[in-house]
């Protein structure tokens, strides 16, 4: 199924997106809303200014619930009232360095928030297709410079990675214990380092580059030689949509986990910085000592997704970075976020 057909498939479907006010959640919510899906978002208020969610113009059919996934009763009420055909669970504390500053809140949100969702599904035997979004950082990284497959051991030294790995175990347990041969289908998706226009999160490379330019400040870089599976937010969004489609069309109820890595090779932080400067961005870099433990090499093997889902990314890491830079340049020149997201979407599905 090509991406244009995929969007038509979701037209008229009831889609719940937790974390819809975040960077990835905003992109997915807007894409589905503009393509006539009935979208309900459930999340906290955006935590950055500016933020993509507030910049986008949604239709009058879009519903935004500002609440906490840790509030079981409200969360359950909103799910039962909506009766979603699909749930994309993105709500999370998504930052590694924030997890060091507040590990308790990271585990409370990421693990217990997901536990609330799974328990609501179990108690109510809902007929729905659920994609739990975790991370490429769920794997036990022993520094072997290998592409991780879905069968590799889970782990996590920092609180964020550990919380996401714990979610994977939680999802697997609930799937096998409670959802096998039921109307509830649950799986998890592990994507790489997602980039694209409209991300203003702290401690992420692309937003940090943009802030360095705007504020005329030094870009602090901890690990210039670290490799990450950079991919555009549209590639991850359509990976999730394709997985949801597969889930809904397959009779099995236990689908385990899925990797979604970038097209071609992963790039180092230094290579991303070089691409930025080659695109005319002017900023100065300061290399600092990294006192927090971070993996030097992260790369995903997506062969399972290619084989069973017929999925492949459209844009490689360099293309993804170029499109991201162009988005920010146009946004700061006064073009609306809605027009920019739509333009990128049209370029993306034009590859079909």
N, C-alpha and C positions, 0 to 999 in steps of 0.2 A: 504493500500500500504506500503510495507516494504521499508527501506531506499535505498537498492540497486535498486529497481524498480523506486524509486523517482529520483535517479540520471539519470537513463536511460530516464526518461520522459523529463528531461531538456536538454538532448543531442540534439544539433541543434537549441535550442531555443535562441532567442536574449534577453539577460538579461542585463539591466542597473543597476549598483550598485553605488549609491552615497556614498561617504565616504569610497571608496575602499582602501584607503591608511591607514585607521585606523585598530585597532586590529581585531574587528569583521568583518569589511569589507574585510580585507586581507584574513582571513580564508574562508569566503564565496566565494570570487572571485577566489581563488586558487582551491577550491573544484570543482566549476562549470567549470572553465577553463580546469582542468585536466580530466573532464568527458565530454568534447566536447561540452559544451554550448558555444555560441558566446557571450563573455562577454565584456562589455564596462564599464570602471570605470570613475567616475567623482568626483574629490575631490581636496583639497589643498595638497601640499607636506606634507609628514610625518613630524611630529613635534618633534619626539624623536629620540635619537640615543643611542643604535641601534633601529631599527624598523623592524617589521616583513615584511612589504611590500617590502622593499629593499632587504631583505634576500631571498625572494622566487623567484623561476625560473618559469616564466609564458611561455605559448606557444606563437608562433608568431601570433596567431589569437587573442590574448588578446589586447585590446586597453585601454590605460590609458590617460585620459584627466586631466591635472592639471589646475584646474580653480575653481572659487568660485561659489557656488550655489546662492549667492546674485547677481551675474551678470546675469540678466534676459535674455538678448539677446543671450549671449554665451550659457547659459544653454538650452534655447529653441532650438537654432540651433543644438546643439549636440543631443538632444532628437529626433527632427524631422528627422535628417539625419539617425539616427540609427533605428528608428521605432521598439522600444523594445516590445517584447511579455510580458516581466515582468520588473517591476521596484522595486528594494529593496532600500528604501530611508533610509540610515544610516547616512548621513552627518550631523554632529552636533558638538556643543561644549559639550562634554560628562561628564565634571567633576564638581562635586558639589562645591568644594572649589575654582576652577577657576571662577565659576559663582559669587561668592562673590567678587572676585578681579575685575571682569569685567562683571557686570550684563548687561550692554547695549549690548555688543558684543554677550553675550549668547542669549539674546532675538532676536537680529538682525539675528544671524545665525540660531537658532533653529526654531523660529516662522516665520520670514520673508523668510528664505530659503525654508521652507515647503510651505509657501504661494505661492512662485514663482512656485514651482513644480505643485501645484494644479491649479494655474491659467493657466499655459502652457497646462495642460491636458484639462481644460475647453475650452480654446480658440480654440484648434485644434481637439477636439472630437476624441482623439486617442483611438484605439482599443488596450487596454493593461490592465494588472493586476498589481495593485500597492499595495505594503505592506509598510506602514509607520511605522518605528521602533521607539517606544517611550521608556517607562521605567516602572519599577515597582513602581517608586516614583511619579506617577501621582495622587495617591489617597490622599484624605484628611485624614491624619493620626491623630486620636484623642487618641492614646495610649491605645486602647482597646485590643491589642494583638490578633487580629482576622485575618483570611486569607481573603484578599480582593478579591471580585468578580468583574466582569466587570461592574456590575450595581451600585457599590458603588460610593459615591460622589467624584468628582475630587478636587484636591487642591494642595498646595505646598508652604511651608514657605520659602525655599531657592530659589534663582532665577532659578537654573537649574530645579528643580522639577516644579516650576510654569510655566516655558517655555514649558516643556513637557506636562503638563496638558492643557495648552492653545492650544497646537498642537492638542490634542485629540478633543477639542471643534471645532477647525478649520476644522479638517478632517470630523467630523460628520456633520458640517454645509454644507460643499461643497458636501459631499456624498448625503445628502438628498435634497439639493437645485438644484444641477446641474448634478449629475451623475446617478440618479435613472433612470433605463430603457435606459441607453446609452451604448456605447461600452466600456466605461471606468469603471473599477471596482476598488474600493479603500477600504482598510481596514487598521486597525492599530494593531500592535503587542506589547504587554507589557511583556518583559522578566525580569528575576531577575538579580542578580549580577553575571555577566558572567566572568568566569575565564578560564585560559588555557595558553599554552605556547605562548610566543611572545608578551606579553603585557608589555610595558615599560612606561605606563602612570604614571604621578605623582598622588599622593594621592589615590592610589589603593593598597589594602592590599598585594596582591601577588607580584606585581612589587616592592613594598616597602620592602618586605622581601628579595627579591633577591638583591636589592641595598644595604641593610644593610649587607648582607653577603659579597658582592663584595668589598664594601668600608670599611668594618670592622667598621661600625657605629651603633649607637643605632637605633632600630626600634621604632619610635614614635607611640604610640597607644592612641587614644582619647577615644574610647568607647569599652572596652573589652567585655562588656556584651551585646552589641547590636547584634541583630539577623538579618541576611540577607539571602535572597533566593539564595544561591550560586549555580551556575550550569555551566557545561562545555560549552565552545563555540560551540562544535559540537551539543550539545542538542539544543541550541538556533538556530543554523544555520539550522538544519533539521526541527525545528518547523516552521521557516520562509518559507522554501521550501515546506513543507506540506501545509501551509496556501495558498501559491501561487498556488499550484496544485488545492486545493479545490476551490479557487476563479475562476480559469480558467474553471473548469468543472461544475460550478453551474450557472444557468440562472439568479439568482438574482444579482443585482449590488450593493446592500447596505448590507454590512456585519458587520458593527459596529466594535467592538474591541475584542481582544483575549488575555487571560493570558497564559503565559508559565512559570510555576514555576518548581522548582527542584523535583527530585524524593525523596520521603520520606520527612523527616522533614528538616527545615532550621537549620543552625548552628550559634552559636555565633562567634564573632571575636576570643575570647579566644580558642574556640574549633578548629578553623582553625589554630591558632598558635601552638596548641598542636600537631595536625596532622603533621604540618611542622617539628617540632622537633622530633616526632616519626619516621619521614622519614630520619633522620640524618642531618637535616639542623642545623647549629650552628650560633646563633645570640642572641644578648641581646636586651631586651625590656625595653623601658622607657614609663611609663604611664603619659600622660599629660592631662591638663584640656582642655576640649572642649568648646571653647567660641562661636562656631557657632551652630545653631540649626540643629540637625539631629534626625531623628526618631529612637527610641530605638528598635522597632520591625517592620520588614517588611516580609510578607509572602503572597504568591499568591494562590488563589484557581483556579486550572486549569481544573476543571471538564467539563466546556464547550468545551475546546479543546479536551479533551479525548472523549467526547460524539460525537461531530460532525466531528472532524478531525481524530479520531482514533489515536491520538497522545499521546505518553508518553515518558518521558525521559529515556535514557538508563542507565545513571550513576548517583548515588546519590552524595551528596556534598563531602563526604569523598573520594570516588573514583575519583571524578573530581579533587580534590586537589592533590591526589597522582599522577594522570596522568600529571597534570600541573607541579608538582615538577620534575618528571622524564624528562619531556620535557626540562626544563631549565638545568638540570644536563647534559643531553646529548648534548644540544646546546653548553654549555660552554666547553664540552670535544671535540668539533670540528665537530660534526655531523651537516649536513646542515639543515636549517629550512624546506626546501622542503621535505627532507626525513622524518623529524620528524612529519610534518603535515600529510604526506601520511601514516606513520605508525599508528598514532592515528586514522585516518580515517578508516584504515583497521580493527583496533581493534573495532572501534565503529560499523561499519556496519556488522562486524562479529557476532554481537549479534542478527542479524535478523533471 
